[in-house]
Amino acid sequence: MGAARYIWIDDSLKPASEGVVPFVSAAVQYGFSVFEGIRCYATDKGPAVFRLDEHVERLLDSAHIVGFRELPVTAEQVRIAINKTIAANEFSACYIRPMIYLDGAMSLTVEAGQPRFVVAVWEWKAFLGAEAKERGIRANIASFTRLHPNIMMTKAKVSGNYVSSILAKTESQRAGFDEAIMLGPDGYVAECTGENLFVVRNKVIYTTPRAGILEGITRDSLLALARDLGYTVVEEPISRDQLYISDEVFVCGTAAEVVALREIDFRTIGNGKTGPITRALQQEFDKLVAGRHPRSAQWLAPVPAMDAAAVR
Ligand SMILES: Cc1ncc(COP(=O)(O)O)c(C=O)c1O
């Protein structure tokens, strides 16, 4: 993981060593912060951020959902901060983590604290491991149920939500799997710990309805790419045993990108390899983020070069 030299705090770039949060803050004590996971890709025209506008919109939507009223930043200021943090660190490709967190607020109301804004970046290549993309990974059904939408806000990327993900993924890996599939409170497949899930059966692509999951931006991109390739895509509830009899299952997310599940609960999926539709979508996605796809111009935002003096 390549370390950054600079971090954005509130309204300016600071040395990365200053990127610390106060211990007495609702962000640390209660997990009350909202964040985004975004990727910047190396393209022939320089670094470019994938679906920047949509990620910034989701960050501000998350803040709105959890009840922040006065935000410390506008969408435009978030975009500028992200671009400057990438440029200052001179990364050609990186992972981007903007966050709005609640500073103070030990008395359990949003009003009791101050929202603060930070952007961290780092080089993060293979989230699920280098082999995962090629071979696919092994998953199990978590013993933990995915968040109930009236208990935690599933449309918001709230830090506290990820305790549930860590519980499930740790259990999964300790049991010898790579990733956990989480069923929702209704008993149907919801999503993985940091990815949305797709199934292929008889050349039709299925994915879960949006109500109980994080509405993934990679998911949305793959729906468009699949339709571009002429596939029928159906959004409907998926049961655990429908996974077992699928031809292909794959998961997607900003960190993981597109990865096949070759085995679920000790049952081989399809022929136990990355299937042809998963592979086709992986290839389209790779072209897209490399700037070599008809949709690239629409979805990749080039990072403006920055005057070195502006960093100091
Ligand atoms: C719980 C969860 N589901 C799905 C996703 C995939 O979303 P995206 O494609 O926007 O990264 C993520 C990652 O952000 C996630 O944390």
The ligand as an SDF file (V2000), in Angstrom:
LIG
                    3D

 16 16  0  0  0  0  0  0  0  0999 V2000
  -21.6150   -2.6590    1.6470 C   0  0  0  0  0  0  0  0  0  0  0  0
  -21.1770   -2.2920    0.2770 C   0  0  0  0  0  0  0  0  0  0  0  0
  -21.9020   -2.7280   -0.7760 N   0  0  0  0  0  0  0  0  0  0  0  0
  -21.5410   -2.4100   -2.0310 C   0  0  0  0  0  0  0  0  0  0  0  0
  -20.4220   -1.6560   -2.3060 C   0  0  0  0  0  0  0  0  0  0  0  0
  -20.0600   -1.3320   -3.7220 C   0  0  0  0  0  0  0  0  0  0  0  0
  -20.2720    0.0310   -3.9760 O   0  0  0  0  0  0  0  0  0  0  0  0
  -19.4080    0.8210   -5.0450 P   0  0  0  0  0  0  0  0  0  0  0  0
  -19.4890    0.0460   -6.3060 O   0  0  0  0  0  0  0  0  0  0  0  0
  -20.0710    2.1430   -5.1410 O   0  0  0  0  0  0  0  0  0  0  0  0
  -18.0340    0.8890   -4.5170 O   0  0  0  0  0  0  0  0  0  0  0  0
  -19.6490   -1.1920   -1.2520 C   0  0  0  0  0  0  0  0  0  0  0  0
  -18.4430   -0.3730   -1.4870 C   0  0  0  0  0  0  0  0  0  0  0  0
  -18.5060    0.8170   -1.4750 O   0  0  0  0  0  0  0  0  0  0  0  0
  -20.0370   -1.4990    0.0720 C   0  0  0  0  0  0  0  0  0  0  0  0
  -19.3100   -1.0680    1.1100 O   0  0  0  0  0  0  0  0  0  0  0  0
  1  2  1  0
  2  3  1  0
  2 15  2  0
  3  4  2  0
  4  5  1  0
  5  6  1  0
  5 12  2  0
  6  7  1  0
  7  8  1  0
  8  9  2  0
  8 10  1  0
  8 11  1  0
 12 13  1  0
 12 15  1  0
 13 14  2  0
 15 16  1  0
M  END
$$$$
